[in-house]
Amino acid sequence: MADFGGVDLSAFRDEVRAWIAANFPPALTGAAAPEGRELSPEQDAWRRAVGEKGWGVPTWPAAYGGGGLGRSEARVIAEELAAAGAYNPIGGMGVMMFGPTLLEYGDEAQKRRHIPPIARGELRWCQGFSEPGAGSDLAGLQTRAADAGDRYVVDGQKVWTSGAQWADWCFCLVRTDPSKKHEGISFLLIDMRTPGVEVRPILLINGTSPFCETFFTGVEVPKANLVGPLNGGWTIAKRLLQHEREGISGANQAGAPGVTPGPPLPELAVSLVGRDDDGRLADPDLRRRLTDHLMEARAFQLTGRRAAAEARSNQGPSAASSVLKNVGSKVRQARAELTIETLGHRGLGWEGDAFGPDDLGAVRAWLRGKSGTIAGGSWEVQLNIISKRILGLPETTPSR
């Protein structure tokens, strides 16, 4: 098969396919990536195999445990994993957000210490950004890091800290200069096992607790854990948020946590609604809306590929990640809504033998998907970014 760039990747595709066949446990076929820390023997074996190969983060430098491959090869790996019903076991915030940011802004000692364990899936990271009084206005954060000689002492509270109850480390925004707003913020790495760190999971409407409150009380952090310059954390945070939005937009793939499980939506609709005399989906209104959704999803995927290609020359994600984040979250929500509607009464189940695992999973994915337009920067915040950084609109409307 020839790559879009004109390079024939047939031999590499054969290599990937053979490696997956030899290493992927058949018992995990079709399964989604696990969210918690507890792994079955098969899940752990798969994590180790992919981590040692470096294919969990195929475009990261081989010197830090990545695959050292290009985006074209990475796309082949993703396609062959999907074809085999396999998920990428190396993920989470360390891969989606922190790793790429540290590769750009971290010093050599920090990269050598933290990147390889992320590439092998050995350590989990969480994000300490939002606070009870600093959500959309993130720069208003008040968690303090006081200078104490060779260390900082951190006091404050974070909220919506995804996966904090499972995390080993936290990349955290802290205030190191209370006299300034954006220019008084630093980017600090905090070991979650440090005394004074307390995590309280938040129960969501879908019955899970992926988000947490995190409290820091007199937490001592070595100054070597400061990434970038003192009071230079806002620049790093903005870059990380671009990676986050790109990652959230790409979480539209099967097997990702929170994605509606079960068979593809067209197959589900045909199996439950049936076909008319012309072989079309019997419900014309559902057929129209399903077609609209599939067209939107395909356009989104192609736009994502184009943005990724452009990012190669621009050294990473741009403000276009805000467009993809908004569209991606809407595509996921639309798919979940259509799935629930297609399931009929089976889409109303919460528990009980009358409902299968796919039915119950679809309901929970539908409920969790409601947060997609808020997480990673709300829909409205992204519109502001799009208007200012892409369209060049003024920040305020001139008075008439």
Rosetta blueprint (number, residue, H / E / L):
1 M L
2 A E
3 D L
4 F L
5 G L
6 G L
7 V L
8 D E
9 L L
10 S H
11 A H
12 F H
13 R H
14 D H
15 E H
16 V H
17 R H
18 A H
19 W H
20 I H
21 A H
22 A H
23 N H
24 F L
25 P L
26 P H
27 A H
28 L H
29 T L
30 G L
31 A L
32 A L
33 A L
34 P L
35 E L
36 G L
37 R L
38 E L
39 L L
40 S L
41 P H
42 E H
43 Q H
44 D H
45 A H
46 W H
47 R H
48 R H
49 A H
50 V H
51 G H
52 E H
53 K H
54 G L
55 W L
56 G L
57 V L
58 P L
59 T L
60 W L
61 P L
62 A H
63 A H
64 Y H
65 G L
66 G L
67 G L
68 G L
69 L L
70 G L
71 R H
72 S H
73 E H
74 A H
75 R H
76 V H
77 I H
78 A H
79 E H
80 E H
81 L H
82 A H
83 A H
84 A L
85 G L
86 A L
87 Y L
88 N L
89 P L
90 I L
91 G L
92 G L
93 M H
94 G H
95 V H
96 M H
97 M H
98 F H
99 G H
100 P H
101 T H
102 L H
103 L H
104 E H
105 Y H
106 G L
107 D L
108 E H
109 A H
110 Q H
111 K H
112 R H
113 R H
114 H H
115 I H
116 P H
117 P H
118 I H
119 A H
120 R L
121 G L
122 E L
123 L L
124 R L
125 W E
126 C E
127 Q E
128 G E
129 F L
130 S L
131 E E
132 P L
133 G L
134 A E
135 G L
136 S L
137 D L
138 L H
139 A H
140 G H
141 L L
142 Q L
143 T L
144 R E
145 A E
146 A E
147 D E
148 A L
149 G L
150 D L
151 R E
152 Y E
153 V E
154 V E
155 D E
156 G E
157 Q E
158 K E
159 V E
160 W L
161 T L
162 S L
163 G L
164 A L
165 Q L
166 W L
167 A L
168 D L
169 W E
170 C E
171 F E
172 C E
173 L E
174 V E
175 R E
176 T L
177 D L
178 P L
179 S L
180 K L
181 K L
182 H H
183 E H
184 G H
185 I E
186 S E
187 F E
188 L E
189 L E
190 I E
191 D E
192 M L
193 R L
194 T L
195 P L
196 G L
197 V E
198 E E
199 V E
200 R E
201 P E
202 I E
203 L L
204 L L
205 I L
206 N L
207 G L
208 T L
209 S L
210 P L
211 F E
212 C E
213 E E
214 T E
215 F E
216 F E
217 T E
218 G E
219 V E
220 E E
221 V E
222 P E
223 K H
224 A H
225 N H
226 L E
227 V E
228 G L
229 P L
230 L L
231 N L
232 G L
233 G H
234 W H
235 T H
236 I H
237 A H
238 K H
239 R H
240 L H
241 L H
242 Q H
243 H H
244 E H
245 R H
246 E H
247 G H
248 I H
249 S H
250 G H
251 A L
252 N L
253 Q L
254 A L
255 G L
256 A L
257 P L
258 G L
259 V L
260 T L
261 P L
262 G L
263 P L
264 P L
265 L H
266 P H
267 E H
268 L H
269 A H
270 V H
271 S H
272 L H
273 V H
274 G L
275 R E
276 D L
277 D L
278 D L
279 G L
280 R L
281 L E
282 A L
283 D L
284 P H
285 D H
286 L H
287 R H
288 R H
289 R H
290 L H
291 T H
292 D H
293 H H
294 L H
295 M H
296 E H
297 A H
298 R H
299 A H
300 F H
301 Q H
302 L H
303 T H
304 G H
305 R H
306 R H
307 A H
308 A H
309 A H
310 E H
311 A H
312 R H
313 S H
314 N H
315 Q L
316 G L
317 P L
318 S L
319 A L
320 A H
321 S H
322 S H
323 V H
324 L H
325 K H
326 N H
327 V H
328 G H
329 S H
330 K H
331 V H
332 R H
333 Q H
334 A H
335 R H
336 A H
337 E H
338 L H
339 T H
340 I H
341 E H
342 T H
343 L H
344 G H
345 H H
346 R H
347 G H
348 L H
349 G L
350 W L
351 E L
352 G L
353 D L
354 A L
355 F L
356 G L
357 P H
358 D H
359 D H
360 L H
361 G H
362 A H
363 V H
364 R H
365 A H
366 W H
367 L H
368 R H
369 G H
370 K H
371 S H
372 G H
373 T H
374 I L
375 A L
376 G L
377 G L
378 S L
379 W H
380 E H
381 V H
382 Q H
383 L H
384 N H
385 I H
386 I H
387 S H
388 K H
389 R H
390 I H
391 L L
392 G L
393 L L
394 P L
395 E L
396 T L
397 T L
398 P L
399 S L
400 R L
